[in-house]
């Protein structure tokens, strides 16, 4: 007994005719009679009373008909849901964002993309820069929008945005009077830096090293940027961060001073595992944002 046989059985029940049912099923009447006969043999009971004017259900046929019809409906619903889920999985993008990067692409722009491409299921997660890289490598993620890992062995990197660093400074600090600074200007300053899960911190550390400076670190912060701003407001140090992410409007005591070093910048883009083929949905997603004029 299988679902196709049950569909044939239900069709004969509803038409009360082998001839009409065979035409609608696009099979010969002999083939349909053989299929129903095999079903009757399998359950060891006749399902139809046959006569020259048509067929009628036996007691066993009356028992089987509503159950077969219900089973067919359940199967067809299951089949449709399976196809829909399979399509979603084939058209899905598992994407990671490192802290702060989601606001750079913009939630509005992400919604616009999903509205225009309703066949693509976008699955979003947030991880640290380092965890984004690890999850792309182990294929938990298809891609991540994160800082350039400078790792051409494991990743393809597609740069989208570059932004300069700033020093978030208390207005009472003499550095607050400068139009811009270099890393040398921070030699004697107490600093508030990000921890090593942020790739930006590696760039900052590299430039301090080039300048021959050993940073005087007051604190290292992770995702709680308000703590960093609070320390600066209390004049405990200077916070080095990214211009577009340094939101200090709530702090009257703070200013942003650009760090004018050409090689010191925030390089943000998409990373993809080196040997992994870029799927069509992901190509559409990346192309959509590379065409955005404001990015």
LODONU-691070 format. One line per 5 residues: number of its first residue (from 1); their letters; for each residue x, y, z of C-alpha. Coordinates in steps of 0.2 Angstrom, whole numbers, plus 5000, padded with zeros to 4 digits. Layout:
BEGIN
NUM = a = X/Y/Z | ... .
! end
This chain:
BEGIN
1 = xxxxx = 5000/5000/5000 | 5007/5017/4995 | 5001/5035/4993 | 4999/5033/4974 | 4988/5018/4976 .
6 = xxxxx = 4977/5027/4989 | 4975/5042/4977 | 4969/5030/4964 | 4957/5022/4976 | 4950/5039/4982 .
11 = xxxxx = 4948/5044/4964 | 4937/5029/4960 | 4927/5031/4976 | 4923/5049/4971 | 4919/5045/4952 .
16 = xxxxx = 4910/5029/4956 | 4918/5023/4939 | 4934/5015/4934 | 4932/5022/4916 | 4930/5040/4921 .
21 = xxxxx = 4944/5038/4934 | 4956/5031/4922 | 4954/5045/4910 | 4957/5058/4923 | 4972/5049/4930 .
26 = xxxxx = 4979/5046/4912 | 4981/5028/4913 | 4972/5013/4905 | 4956/5006/4913 | 4965/4989/4914 .
31 = xxxxx = 4980/4996/4923 | 4968/5005/4936 | 4958/4989/4938 | 4975/4979/4941 | 4981/4992/4954 .
36 = xxxxx = 4964/4992/4964 | 4964/4973/4963 | 4981/4972/4970 | 4976/4983/4984 | 4961/4972/4988 .
41 = xxxxx = 4973/4957/4988 | 4985/4966/5000 | 4971/4969/5013 | 4962/4953/5009 | 4945/4961/5006 .
46 = xxxxx = 4935/4968/4992 | 4933/4987/4991 | 4920/4989/4978 | 4904/4981/4972 | 4906/4980/4953 .
51 = xxxxx = 4890/4981/4942 | 4886/4986/4924 | 4880/5003/4930 | 4896/5007/4940 | 4904/5003/4957 .
56 = xxxxx = 4899/5006/4975 | 4909/5004/4991 | 4909/4988/5001 | 4909/4989/5020 | 4928/4989/5020 .
61 = xxxxx = 4929/5002/5006 | 4918/5013/5017 | 4930/5011/5031 | 4945/5014/5020 | 4939/5029/5010 .
66 = xxxxx = 4939/5043/5023 | 4955/5037/5031 | 4964/5036/5014 | 4957/5054/5010 | 4964/5061/5026 .
71 = xxxxx = 4981/5052/5024 | 4982/5060/5007 | 4979/5077/5013 | 4992/5075/5027 | 5004/5069/5014 .
76 = xxxxx = 5001/5083/5002 | 5003/5096/5016 | 5019/5088/5022 | 5025/5087/5004 | 5022/5106/5001 .
81 = xxxxx = 5030/5111/5018 | 5045/5100/5013 | 5047/5108/4996 | 5045/5126/5004 | 5058/5122/5017 .
86 = xxxxx = 5070/5115/5004 | 5068/5130/4994 | 5072/5141/5009 | 5088/5131/5013 | 5094/5132/4995 .
91 = xxxxx = 5091/5151/4995 | 5096/5155/5012 | 5111/5166/5017 | 5119/5163/5035 | 5127/5179/5038 .
96 = xxxxx = 5137/5185/5053 | 5140/5203/5058 | 5154/5209/5070 | 5149/5222/5083 | 5144/5239/5076 .
101 = xxxxx = 5144/5233/5058 | 5125/5230/5056 | 5122/5248/5058 | 5134/5252/5045 | 5124/5242/5032 .
106 = xxxxx = 5108/5248/5039 | 5093/5238/5046 | 5082/5248/5033 | 5093/5243/5019 | 5093/5224/5024 .
111 = xxxxx = 5074/5225/5025 | 5073/5233/5008 | 5084/5219/5001 | 5073/5205/5009 | 5057/5214/5002 .
116 = xxxxx = 5065/5214/4984 | 5071/5196/4986 | 5058/5187/4995 | 5065/5170/4989 | 5080/5173/4999 .
121 = xxxxx = 5080/5169/5018 | 5093/5180/5027 | 5098/5173/5044 | 5108/5185/5054 | 5119/5182/5069 .
126 = xxxxx = 5131/5194/5078 | 5149/5188/5084 | 5165/5196/5088 | 5177/5199/5074 | 5187/5183/5078 .
131 = xxxxx = 5172/5173/5080 | 5165/5178/5063 | 5181/5172/5055 | 5180/5155/5065 | 5162/5153/5060 .
136 = xxxxx = 5165/5156/5042 | 5179/5144/5042 | 5169/5130/5050 | 5154/5134/5038 | 5142/5139/5052 .
141 = xxxxx = 5141/5155/5042 | 5141/5158/5023 | 5149/5175/5025 | 5152/5188/5038 | 5153/5207/5037 .
146 = xxxxx = 5168/5211/5047 | 5185/5219/5048 | 5198/5213/5035 | 5207/5198/5043 | 5222/5200/5033 .
151 = xxxxx = 5222/5181/5030 | 5223/5177/5012 | 5226/5159/5016 | 5209/5155/5023 | 5198/5169/5016 .
156 = xxxxx = 5193/5179/5001 | 5190/5197/5007 | 5179/5210/4998 | 5181/5227/5005 | 5166/5238/5006 .
161 = xxxxx = 5169/5252/5018 | 5184/5261/5025 | 5183/5274/5039 | 5197/5283/5049 | 5200/5281/5067 .
166 = xxxxx = 5196/5294/5080 | 5202/5298/5098 | 5187/5301/5109 | 5194/5314/5121 | 5188/5324/5137 .
171 = xxxxx = 5187/5342/5132 | 5198/5347/5147 | 5212/5337/5139 | 5224/5348/5129 | 5223/5336/5114 .
176 = xxxxx = 5204/5341/5112 | 5211/5358/5105 | 5219/5349/5090 | 5211/5347/5073 | 5219/5330/5071 .
181 = xxxxx = 5232/5319/5079 | 5245/5306/5076 | 5249/5291/5087 | 5265/5300/5093 | 5253/5313/5101 .
186 = xxxxx = 5246/5298/5112 | 5263/5293/5119 | 5260/5300/5136 | 5242/5298/5137 | 5232/5285/5147 .
191 = xxxxx = 5222/5275/5134 | 5206/5265/5133 | 5207/5252/5120 | 5196/5237/5113 | 5201/5220/5118 .
196 = xxxxx = 5209/5208/5106 | 5193/5200/5099 | 5192/5216/5089 | 5203/5216/5073 | 5204/5235/5074 .
201 = xxxxx = 5214/5233/5090 | 5228/5224/5080 | 5229/5239/5068 | 5230/5251/5082 | 5244/5240/5091 .
206 = xxxxx = 5253/5239/5075 | 5254/5258/5073 | 5259/5260/5091 | 5273/5248/5088 | 5279/5257/5072 .
211 = xxxxx = 5279/5273/5082 | 5290/5265/5095 | 5276/5268/5108 | 5271/5256/5122 | 5253/5261/5125 .
216 = xxxxx = 5248/5266/5143 | 5232/5256/5144 | 5220/5261/5158 | 5206/5249/5152 | 5202/5236/5138 .
221 = xxxxx = 5183/5236/5133 | 5173/5223/5124 | 5155/5226/5118 | 5150/5239/5132 | 5156/5255/5124 .
226 = xxxxx = 5147/5265/5136 | 5160/5260/5149 | 5173/5267/5138 | 5164/5284/5136 | 5161/5285/5154 .
231 = xxxxx = 5180/5282/5158 | 5184/5297/5145 | 5170/5308/5153 | 5179/5305/5170 | 5195/5310/5162 .
236 = xxxxx = 5203/5293/5165 | 5210/5291/5147 | 5207/5293/5128 | 5197/5280/5119 | 5202/5275/5101 .
241 = xxxxx = 5188/5270/5090 | 5180/5271/5073 | 5173/5288/5067 | 5156/5282/5061 | 5153/5271/5076 .
246 = xxxxx = 5159/5284/5090 | 5142/5290/5096 | 5145/5303/5109 | 5130/5315/5108 | 5124/5310/5125 .
251 = xxxxx = 5141/5316/5133 | 5144/5335/5133 | 5161/5332/5140 | 5168/5323/5125 | 5174/5327/5107 .
256 = xxxxx = 5181/5316/5093 | 5198/5321/5086 | 5203/5312/5069 | 5219/5301/5069 | 5227/5307/5053 .
261 = xxxxx = 5238/5292/5049 | 5234/5286/5031 | 5238/5268/5035 | 5227/5268/5050 | 5209/5264/5045 .
266 = xxxxx = 5194/5253/5048 | 5193/5241/5033 | 5176/5233/5033 | 5169/5220/5021 | 5163/5202/5017 .
271 = xxxxx = 5174/5187/5021 | 5171/5170/5013 | 5180/5154/5015 | 5194/5152/5002 | 5188/5136/4994 .
276 = xxxxx = 5169/5139/4995 | 5159/5144/4980 | 5149/5159/4982 | 5130/5155/4980 | 5119/5165/4969 .
281 = xxxxx = 5109/5172/4984 | 5125/5178/4992 | 5131/5186/4975 | 5114/5195/4974 | 5116/5201/4992 .
286 = xxxxx = 5134/5207/4990 | 5130/5216/4973 | 5115/5224/4981 | 5126/5233/4994 | 5141/5236/4982 .
291 = xxxxx = 5129/5246/4971 | 5124/5257/4986 | 5131/5275/4983 | 5132/5280/5001 | 5142/5265/5007 .
! end
